[in-house]
Amino acid sequence: MSLQEQRLGVVATKPPWHGPRVMVAALSLGMTLAIVAIFAANLTDWTPSAVIALPLVALTAIWISGGAALALLGYFLPPPYSAKVPAHWRPNSRSAILVTLCKEDPQPVAAYLESLHDGLERCGLSEATEIFVLSDTSGAGLVAREEAALLCRQDAGVLTYRRRGNNLGRKPGNIGEWVDTHGARFDHMLILDADSRITPGRIARMIWHMERTPDLGLLQAGIGLLRGRTRFGRHQRIASRLLTRGFGRGFAAWSGESGNFWGHNAIVRVAAFRVARTLPEFPGNAPWGGMILSHDFVEAAWIRRAGWAVALDPDTTGSAEAAPQTIAEFHARDRRWCQGNLQHIRLLTEPGLDPVSRMHLIMGVLSYLVAPIWLIVVALVALGDVPVAGGLPLAVVAGVLLMPKLCALFDRWQAARTARRRAVMLRASLGELALSTVIAPLVMLRQTGAVIAVCLGRDCGWKSSQGARWRLRPGLGEASVGWSLVALAIPAAGPSAIWLVPVALPLCFAPLIIRMLDAPA
């Protein structure tokens, strides 16, 4: 078994890192060329708009083909072998469990940490671990609520609670201050958000991996989703359970020792984090300037640049987080992520970065630029400015988009041993496909608006409390765009109008869709 296999506990048949990267590159390039070639072959006239649209199609094809290639790779790789921690193993290191809070409800966090503390004692990890709550909460009422929930647990020896009066550097600044004041006493720190949940058994596994791999700087755990309270929350959890397993295997194999960091549910070697302790601050004002919002990608890249390995264990067992429960909450979080990822454009030429770390930054940027690009292409085709004969190019794009879902379906089908389980899995897969198809145009339109807002210099802030302001009823903005697209496309109605149907119809009925999804599950 190779050193890499020993590190992540994977089966000996796992290919070396360069193998998955070559496979993903070849598959992505092949699918991209196929999409572009079919699109070009079905053009009936090379108008100026068609010439402009072709590179835009290529850019979106690269994005969706990359996702399909990772899903295919994950499907054909053997399941990850999660080596069991030896029964009599006890850590030779000390690990801090850091939970970051900023204006979240502290009561569920306090109850969870009390349960986690008891579980660590039962697992024999209490002497090797210590729980810290690092708060950036402000406001007299919120602070009083937080102290009422946590100080009594501190008195009972469950945790150590610390709240900063100055929120300099936000979450990474809070963790950095902890490293400066307490880091010398610990070898590792396990970072959790307020809505993160991780079991003592998974913590033991992560510490064990860190101890047996001295040059592993960061180990990111796969993350499942907690049970949803709304239909939208339930849909996200089902989608995660269906798609994460295979895609995670492919992503872990492709990234190798140059993995990424998702900000929580990860264990970091304190010595490795010190090199990422000081993040760059961009000149100018937000959204392009100021502090980095999406700091986790950058921290992973900095740790890897310093020579430490950054790895992903794609198994989601014992590791979870809460998902946004309404469309509005999802859009608010996505708006912050959009701004943070677009800031990474300024880091793409940063010297010394590992090529795969640079690719993580590029993929984060592209994940948001794809939305306005695809909306432009669809509008040009539907309005007749880009004359495409028939729906074959759209069908090919749909096929590539469906590939990750098909891989997940086949993977789950093989794992399901009974007809009843297969029927449940098939129903869940079809329901997820239907809802994803309906939600995708709403997300695309909002992401387009977010990109435009950032380009216009509008800062979304970081958990800032905004005063009440006039807003449209949920979905009315999307509906107005959808009906406008339909009205514009009617004069040019023809075979190309089929491109507009999967985008415009969900937008037209957005208020009804949002009301349905936000309802209790």
C-alpha positions as CSV (number, residue, x, y, z in Angstrom):
1,M,0.0,0.0,0.0
2,S,1.4,3.4,-1.0
3,L,1.9,6.3,1.4
4,Q,-1.2,8.1,0.0
5,E,-3.3,5.0,0.6
6,Q,-2.0,4.7,4.1
7,R,-2.9,8.4,4.7
8,L,-6.5,8.4,3.7
9,G,-7.3,4.7,4.4
10,V,-8.3,3.9,0.8
11,V,-8.1,0.5,-0.9
12,A,-4.8,-0.4,-2.5
13,T,-6.4,-0.4,-6.0
14,K,-6.8,3.4,-5.8
15,P,-4.9,5.0,-8.7
16,P,-2.1,7.6,-8.1
17,W,-3.1,11.2,-8.1
18,H,-2.0,11.9,-11.7
19,G,-4.2,9.2,-13.1
20,P,-7.5,10.7,-11.9
21,R,-6.4,14.2,-13.1
22,V,-5.6,12.9,-16.6
23,M,-9.0,11.1,-16.7
24,V,-10.9,14.1,-15.6
25,A,-9.1,16.4,-18.0
26,A,-9.6,14.0,-21.0
27,L,-13.3,13.4,-20.2
28,S,-13.9,17.2,-19.7
29,L,-12.2,18.1,-22.9
30,G,-14.0,15.4,-24.9
31,M,-17.5,16.5,-23.6
32,T,-16.7,20.2,-24.1
33,L,-15.6,19.6,-27.7
34,A,-18.7,17.6,-28.4
35,I,-21.0,20.3,-27.1
36,V,-19.2,23.1,-29.0
37,A,-19.0,21.0,-32.2
38,I,-22.7,20.1,-32.2
39,F,-23.7,23.6,-31.4
40,A,-21.6,25.0,-34.2
41,A,-22.8,22.3,-36.7
42,N,-26.5,23.2,-36.0
43,L,-26.0,26.9,-36.6
44,T,-27.9,28.0,-39.7
45,D,-26.2,31.3,-40.0
46,W,-22.9,32.7,-38.6
47,T,-24.3,36.0,-37.4
48,P,-22.2,38.3,-35.2
49,S,-24.2,37.1,-32.1
50,A,-23.4,33.5,-33.1
51,V,-19.7,34.2,-33.2
52,I,-20.0,35.8,-29.7
53,A,-22.1,32.9,-28.4
54,L,-19.7,30.1,-29.4
55,P,-16.9,30.9,-26.8
56,L,-19.6,31.5,-24.2
57,V,-21.0,28.0,-24.9
58,A,-17.5,26.6,-24.6
59,L,-17.0,28.2,-21.2
60,T,-20.3,26.8,-19.8
61,A,-19.5,23.5,-21.4
62,I,-16.2,23.3,-19.6
63,W,-18.0,23.9,-16.3
64,I,-20.7,21.3,-16.7
65,S,-18.3,18.8,-18.3
66,G,-16.0,19.0,-15.3
67,G,-18.7,18.1,-12.9
68,A,-19.8,15.2,-15.1
69,A,-16.2,13.9,-15.4
70,L,-15.8,14.0,-11.6
71,A,-19.1,12.1,-11.1
72,L,-18.0,9.5,-13.7
73,L,-14.6,9.1,-12.0
74,G,-16.3,8.7,-8.6
75,Y,-18.7,6.1,-10.0
76,F,-15.9,3.8,-11.4
77,L,-13.6,4.2,-8.4
78,P,-14.0,1.7,-5.6
79,P,-15.8,2.9,-2.5
80,P,-13.3,4.5,0.0
81,Y,-12.1,2.2,2.6
82,S,-12.5,3.9,6.0
83,A,-9.9,2.1,8.2
84,K,-11.2,1.5,11.7
85,V,-9.4,3.1,14.5
86,P,-7.7,0.4,16.6
87,A,-9.8,-0.5,19.6
88,H,-7.1,0.3,22.2
89,W,-5.8,3.4,20.4
90,R,-5.5,6.6,22.4
91,P,-4.2,9.9,21.0
92,N,-0.6,10.9,21.6
93,S,-1.6,14.5,20.7
94,R,-3.9,17.2,21.9
95,S,-6.7,18.5,19.8
96,A,-8.9,21.6,20.3
97,I,-12.5,21.6,19.1
98,L,-13.3,25.2,18.0
99,V,-16.9,26.2,17.5
100,T,-17.4,29.6,16.0
101,L,-20.5,31.7,16.8
102,C,-21.8,35.0,15.4
103,K,-25.3,35.9,16.3
104,E,-26.7,32.3,15.9
105,D,-29.1,30.8,18.4
106,P,-26.7,29.4,21.2
107,Q,-29.1,27.0,22.8
108,P,-28.9,24.2,20.2
109,V,-25.1,24.7,20.1
110,A,-24.8,24.4,23.9
111,A,-27.0,21.3,24.0
112,Y,-25.0,19.6,21.3
113,L,-21.6,20.5,22.9
114,E,-22.8,19.0,26.2
115,S,-23.7,15.8,24.4
116,L,-20.4,15.8,22.5
117,H,-18.4,16.3,25.7
118,D,-20.1,13.2,27.2
119,G,-19.5,11.2,24.0
120,L,-15.8,12.2,24.0
121,E,-15.5,10.9,27.6
122,R,-17.1,7.6,26.7
123,C,-14.7,7.2,23.8
124,G,-11.7,7.9,26.0
125,L,-10.9,11.2,24.2
126,S,-11.6,13.6,27.0
127,E,-8.0,14.0,28.1
128,A,-6.8,14.6,24.5
129,T,-9.5,17.1,23.5
130,E,-10.9,20.4,24.7
131,I,-13.9,22.3,23.5
132,F,-13.8,26.1,22.8
133,V,-16.6,28.4,21.8
134,L,-15.2,31.4,19.9
135,S,-17.9,34.1,19.6
136,D,-18.0,37.2,17.5
137,T,-21.6,38.1,18.6
138,S,-22.4,41.7,19.4
139,G,-25.5,43.4,20.7
140,A,-26.5,43.4,24.4
141,G,-29.5,41.2,24.0
142,L,-27.8,38.6,21.8
143,V,-24.7,38.6,24.1
144,A,-26.9,38.0,27.2
145,R,-28.7,35.1,25.5
146,E,-25.4,33.6,24.5
147,E,-23.9,33.9,28.0
148,A,-26.9,32.4,29.6
149,A,-26.6,29.3,27.4
150,L,-22.8,28.8,27.6
151,L,-21.4,30.2,30.8
152,C,-23.2,27.5,32.9
153,R,-21.6,24.8,30.6
154,Q,-18.3,26.5,31.1
155,D,-18.7,26.3,34.9
156,A,-19.5,22.6,34.5
157,G,-16.2,22.0,32.7
158,V,-17.9,21.2,29.4
159,L,-16.3,24.0,27.3
160,T,-14.4,27.2,27.4
161,Y,-16.3,30.2,26.2
162,R,-14.6,33.4,24.8
163,R,-16.3,36.3,23.2
164,R,-14.3,39.1,21.5
165,G,-15.2,42.7,21.8
166,N,-13.5,43.5,18.6
167,N,-14.4,41.4,15.6
168,L,-11.3,42.1,13.7
169,G,-10.8,39.7,10.8
170,R,-14.2,38.0,11.4
171,K,-14.1,34.2,11.7
172,P,-10.5,33.7,10.5
173,G,-9.4,36.5,12.7
174,N,-11.1,34.9,15.7
175,I,-9.4,31.6,15.0
176,G,-6.1,33.3,14.5
177,E,-6.3,35.0,17.9
178,W,-7.0,31.6,19.5
179,V,-3.9,30.2,17.8
180,D,-1.9,33.1,19.2
181,T,-3.1,32.7,22.7
182,H,-3.8,28.9,23.0
183,G,-2.3,27.2,20.0
184,A,1.0,26.3,21.6
185,R,-0.9,23.8,23.9
186,F,-2.4,21.9,21.0
187,D,-1.3,19.9,17.9
188,H,-4.6,20.1,16.0
189,M,-7.8,22.1,15.9
190,L,-11.1,20.8,14.7
191,I,-13.1,23.7,13.3
192,L,-16.9,23.7,13.5
193,D,-19.6,26.2,12.7
194,A,-22.6,26.8,14.9
195,D,-24.7,24.5,12.7
196,S,-22.0,21.8,12.3
197,R,-22.5,18.4,13.9
198,I,-19.8,15.7,14.2
199,T,-19.7,12.5,16.2
200,P,-17.0,11.5,18.7
201,G,-16.2,8.5,16.5
202,R,-15.6,10.7,13.5
203,I,-13.4,13.0,15.6
204,A,-11.3,10.0,16.7
205,R,-10.9,8.9,13.1
206,M,-9.7,12.4,12.1
207,I,-7.2,12.7,14.9
208,W,-5.9,9.2,14.1
209,H,-5.4,10.1,10.5
210,M,-3.5,13.3,11.5
211,E,-1.2,11.4,13.9
212,R,-0.2,8.7,11.4
213,T,0.4,11.3,8.6
214,P,2.9,13.9,9.9
215,D,2.8,16.1,6.7
216,L,-1.0,16.2,6.5
217,G,-1.8,19.9,7.3
218,L,-5.6,19.8,6.8
219,L,-8.1,16.9,6.5
220,Q,-11.6,18.0,5.3
221,A,-14.4,15.6,6.2
222,G,-17.3,15.0,3.8
223,I,-20.4,16.8,5.0
224,G,-24.0,15.5,5.0
225,L,-27.0,17.6,5.7
226,L,-29.2,17.5,8.8
227,R,-32.9,16.7,8.5
228,G,-34.8,19.6,6.8
229,R,-37.8,21.3,8.3
230,T,-39.2,22.5,5.0
231,R,-39.8,20.9,1.6
232,F,-36.8,22.9,0.3
233,G,-34.6,21.7,3.2
234,R,-35.8,18.1,2.7
235,H,-35.0,18.4,-1.1
236,Q,-31.4,19.6,-0.3
237,R,-30.8,16.7,2.1
238,I,-32.1,14.1,-0.5
239,A,-30.0,15.7,-3.2
240,S,-26.9,15.6,-0.9
241,R,-27.5,11.9,0.0
242,L,-27.9,10.9,-3.6
243,L,-25.1,12.9,-5.2
244,T,-22.4,13.4,-2.6
245,R,-21.1,9.9,-2.3
246,G,-19.9,9.3,-5.9
247,F,-19.0,12.9,-6.6
248,G,-17.0,13.1,-3.4
249,R,-15.0,10.1,-4.3
250,G,-14.1,11.6,-7.7
251,F,-13.3,15.0,-6.2
252,A,-11.1,13.5,-3.6
253,A,-9.2,11.4,-6.1
254,W,-8.8,14.3,-8.5
255,S,-7.6,16.8,-5.8
256,G,-5.2,14.4,-4.0
257,E,-2.9,16.2,-1.7
258,S,-4.1,19.6,-3.0
259,G,-7.6,19.4,-1.7
260,N,-9.8,22.2,-0.5
261,F,-11.3,23.6,2.7
262,W,-14.9,24.3,3.2
263,G,-14.5,26.3,6.4
264,H,-15.8,23.7,8.9
265,N,-16.0,20.0,9.8
266,A,-12.2,19.8,9.2
267,I,-9.2,19.2,11.3
268,V,-6.2,21.4,10.9
269,R,-2.7,21.0,12.2
270,V,-1.9,24.1,14.2
271,A,1.6,24.4,12.8
272,A,0.2,24.3,9.3
273,F,-2.5,26.9,10.0
274,R,0.1,29.4,11.2
275,V,1.2,29.8,7.5
276,A,-2.4,30.8,6.7
277,R,-2.8,32.9,9.8
278,T,-2.5,36.2,7.9
279,L,-4.7,36.4,4.8
280,P,-4.2,39.1,2.2
281,E,-6.5,42.2,2.4
282,F,-7.3,43.7,-1.0
283,P,-6.8,47.4,-1.6
284,G,-10.0,49.4,-2.2
285,N,-13.5,49.0,-0.8
286,A,-15.8,46.0,-0.8
287,P,-17.0,44.1,-2.7
288,W,-13.7,43.8,-4.7
289,G,-11.5,45.2,-1.9
290,G,-11.2,44.7,1.8
291,M,-11.2,41.4,3.6
292,I,-11.7,38.1,1.8
293,L,-15.2,36.7,2.4
294,S,-14.5,33.1,1.2
295,H,-11.4,32.7,3.2
296,D,-11.4,28.9,3.4
297,F,-10.3,28.3,-0.2
298,V,-7.4,30.7,0.3
299,E,-6.4,29.1,3.6
300,A,-6.2,25.7,1.9
301,A,-4.1,27.1,-0.9
302,W,-1.7,28.9,1.5
303,I,-1.3,25.7,3.6
304,R,-0.6,23.6,0.5
305,R,1.9,26.3,-0.8
306,A,3.8,25.9,2.4
307,G,4.4,22.2,1.7
308,W,1.6,20.6,3.8
309,A,-0.9,18.2,2.3
310,V,-4.5,19.1,2.2
311,A,-6.8,16.1,1.8
312,L,-10.5,15.3,1.6
313,D,-12.1,12.2,3.2
314,P,-15.3,12.1,1.2
315,D,-17.2,9.8,3.7
316,T,-20.0,11.8,5.3
317,T,-20.5,9.4,8.2
318,G,-20.7,11.3,11.5
319,S,-20.3,14.7,9.8
320,A,-23.1,17.0,9.0
321,E,-24.4,20.6,8.8
322,A,-27.7,22.4,8.6
323,A,-28.8,23.7,5.2
324,P,-30.8,26.9,4.5
325,Q,-34.5,26.0,5.0
326,T,-36.0,28.6,2.6
327,I,-35.2,29.9,-0.8
328,A,-34.6,33.4,0.6
329,E,-32.1,32.0,3.1
330,F,-30.4,30.1,0.4
331,H,-30.1,33.2,-1.8
332,A,-28.7,35.2,1.0
333,R,-25.9,32.7,1.7
334,D,-25.3,32.3,-2.0
335,R,-24.9,36.0,-2.4
336,R,-22.1,36.1,0.1
337,W,-20.4,33.1,-1.5
338,C,-20.7,34.9,-4.9
339,Q,-18.9,37.9,-3.7
340,G,-16.3,35.9,-1.9
341,N,-15.6,33.7,-4.9
342,L,-15.4,36.6,-7.3
343,Q,-12.8,38.2,-5.0
344,H,-10.6,35.3,-5.8
345,I,-10.0,36.6,-9.3
346,R,-7.4,38.9,-7.7
347,L,-5.6,35.8,-6.4
348,L,-5.4,33.7,-9.6
349,T,-1.9,35.0,-10.4
350,E,-0.6,34.7,-6.9
351,P,2.9,33.2,-7.1
352,G,3.8,29.8,-5.8
353,L,0.4,28.3,-5.6
354,D,-0.1,24.6,-6.4
355,P,-1.7,24.2,-9.8
356,V,-4.7,22.3,-8.3
357,S,-5.1,25.0,-5.6
358,R,-5.2,27.5,-8.4
359,M,-7.9,25.4,-10.1
360,H,-10.0,25.4,-7.0
361,L,-10.0,29.2,-7.1
362,I,-10.8,29.2,-10.8
363,M,-13.7,26.8,-10.3
364,G,-15.1,28.9,-7.6
365,V,-15.1,32.0,-9.8
366,L,-16.5,30.0,-12.8
367,S,-19.3,28.5,-10.7
368,Y,-20.9,32.0,-10.5
369,L,-19.9,33.4,-13.9
370,V,-21.6,30.4,-15.6
371,A,-25.1,31.7,-14.6
372,P,-25.1,35.0,-16.5
373,I,-23.2,33.5,-19.4
374,W,-25.8,30.7,-19.9
375,L,-28.7,33.1,-19.5
376,I,-27.2,35.3,-22.3
377,V,-26.8,32.2,-24.6
378,V,-30.3,31.0,-24.0
379,A,-31.8,34.5,-24.6
380,L,-29.8,34.9,-27.8
381,V,-30.9,31.5,-29.1
382,A,-34.5,31.9,-28.1
383,L,-34.8,35.4,-29.6
384,G,-33.4,34.3,-32.9
385,D,-30.1,36.2,-32.8
386,V,-28.2,32.9,-32.7
387,P,-30.1,30.7,-35.2
388,V,-29.8,27.1,-34.1
389,A,-31.7,24.4,-36.0
390,G,-33.6,22.1,-33.7
391,G,-33.0,21.0,-30.1
392,L,-30.0,18.6,-30.5
393,P,-27.5,21.0,-28.9
394,L,-29.8,21.5,-26.0
395,A,-30.4,17.8,-25.6
396,V,-26.6,17.2,-25.5
397,V,-26.2,19.8,-22.8
398,A,-29.1,18.2,-20.9
399,G,-27.4,14.8,-21.2
400,V,-24.1,16.1,-19.7
401,L,-26.0,17.8,-16.9
402,L,-27.9,14.6,-16.2
403,M,-24.7,12.5,-16.0
404,P,-23.9,13.1,-12.3
405,K,-27.5,12.2,-11.4
406,L,-27.4,9.0,-13.5
407,C,-24.1,8.0,-11.9
408,A,-25.6,8.5,-8.5
409,L,-28.7,6.5,-9.6
410,F,-26.7,3.6,-10.8
411,D,-24.4,3.7,-7.7
412,R,-27.4,3.6,-5.4
413,W,-29.2,1.0,-7.5
414,Q,-26.3,-1.4,-7.0
415,A,-26.1,-0.7,-3.3
416,A,-29.9,-1.3,-2.8
417,R,-30.4,-5.0,-2.3
418,T,-34.2,-5.3,-2.2
419,A,-36.9,-4.3,-4.6
420,R,-38.5,-2.1,-2.0
421,R,-35.2,-0.1,-1.4
422,R,-34.7,0.3,-5.1
423,A,-38.3,1.6,-5.5
424,V,-37.7,4.2,-2.7
425,M,-34.4,5.2,-4.2
426,L,-35.9,5.5,-7.7
427,R,-38.7,7.7,-6.4
428,A,-36.3,9.9,-4.5
429,S,-34.1,10.3,-7.6
430,L,-36.9,11.2,-9.8
431,G,-38.3,13.7,-7.3
432,E,-34.9,15.2,-6.9
433,L,-34.5,15.6,-10.6
434,A,-37.9,17.2,-11.0
435,L,-37.3,19.7,-8.2
436,S,-33.7,20.5,-9.3
437,T,-35.0,21.2,-12.8
438,V,-37.6,23.6,-11.4
439,I,-35.2,25.4,-9.0
440,A,-32.3,25.7,-11.3
441,P,-33.6,28.7,-13.3
442,L,-34.5,30.6,-10.1
443,V,-30.9,30.0,-8.8
444,M,-29.4,31.0,-12.2
445,L,-31.4,34.3,-12.3
446,R,-30.4,35.2,-8.7
447,Q,-26.8,34.3,-9.3
448,T,-26.8,36.5,-12.4
449,G,-28.2,39.3,-10.3
450,A,-25.5,38.7,-7.7
451,V,-22.7,38.8,-10.2
452,I,-24.1,42.1,-11.7
453,A,-24.4,43.6,-8.2
454,V,-20.8,42.7,-7.4
455,C,-19.7,44.2,-10.7
456,L,-21.6,47.4,-9.9
457,G,-19.8,47.6,-6.6
458,R,-22.6,46.6,-4.2
459,D,-21.3,45.0,-1.0
460,C,-23.5,42.4,0.7
461,G,-21.7,42.6,4.0
462,W,-21.1,39.8,6.4
463,K,-24.1,38.9,8.5
464,S,-24.9,42.6,8.7
465,S,-28.3,43.5,10.2
466,Q,-30.1,45.5,7.6
467,G,-33.1,47.7,8.4
468,A,-36.5,47.0,7.0
469,R,-36.9,48.0,3.4
470,W,-39.5,47.5,0.7
471,R,-39.2,44.2,-1.1
472,L,-41.3,42.4,-3.8
473,R,-43.2,39.4,-2.7
474,P,-41.2,36.3,-3.0
475,G,-40.9,35.1,-6.6
476,L,-42.5,38.2,-8.2
477,G,-39.2,39.4,-9.5
478,E,-38.4,36.1,-11.1
479,A,-41.9,35.9,-12.6
480,S,-41.6,39.3,-14.2
481,V,-38.4,38.2,-15.9
482,G,-39.9,34.9,-17.0
483,W,-43.0,36.5,-18.6
484,S,-40.8,39.2,-20.2
485,L,-38.7,36.6,-21.8
486,V,-41.8,34.8,-23.1
487,A,-43.1,38.1,-24.5
488,L,-39.9,38.9,-26.3
489,A,-39.6,35.4,-27.7
490,I,-43.2,35.3,-29.2
491,P,-42.3,37.3,-32.3
492,A,-39.3,35.1,-33.0
493,A,-41.2,31.9,-32.2
494,G,-39.7,28.9,-34.0
495,P,-37.7,25.7,-33.3
496,S,-35.2,27.7,-31.2
497,A,-37.9,28.7,-28.7
498,I,-37.4,25.2,-27.1
499,W,-34.3,26.6,-25.5
500,L,-36.4,29.0,-23.5
501,V,-39.0,26.5,-22.2
502,P,-36.9,25.0,-19.3
503,V,-35.8,28.5,-18.2
504,A,-38.8,30.6,-18.6
505,L,-41.6,28.3,-17.4
506,P,-40.2,27.9,-13.8
507,L,-39.5,31.6,-13.6
508,C,-43.1,32.4,-14.7
509,F,-44.5,30.4,-11.8
510,A,-41.8,31.3,-9.3
511,P,-44.2,32.6,-6.6
512,L,-46.1,29.3,-6.5
513,I,-42.9,27.3,-6.6
514,I,-41.3,29.3,-3.7
515,R,-44.4,29.1,-1.6
516,M,-44.5,25.3,-2.2
517,L,-40.9,24.8,-1.3
518,D,-40.9,27.0,1.8
519,A,-43.8,25.1,3.3
520,P,-43.1,22.8,6.2
521,A,-42.0,19.3,5.2
